[in-house]
Amino acid sequence: MSTWQYAIGLVIAQVALAITVATPFLLVHSRTRHDHGPTCWWCHPHLPGRRPRH
């Protein structure tokens, strides 16, 4: 196994683990009835380093 194959496999495994852990939280959050507002990261994700448009 080459270094590139190992690195790509490791990244894929980490992404799969992150998705598996985040899915229950996302489902619970999306099923709540109250309005979360524009500051809710789940509903309105903000990329780091970007300034909001005005």
Secondary structure by P-SEA (a helix, b strand, c coil): ccaaaaaaaaaaaaaaaaaaaaaaaaaaaaaccccccccccccccccccccccc
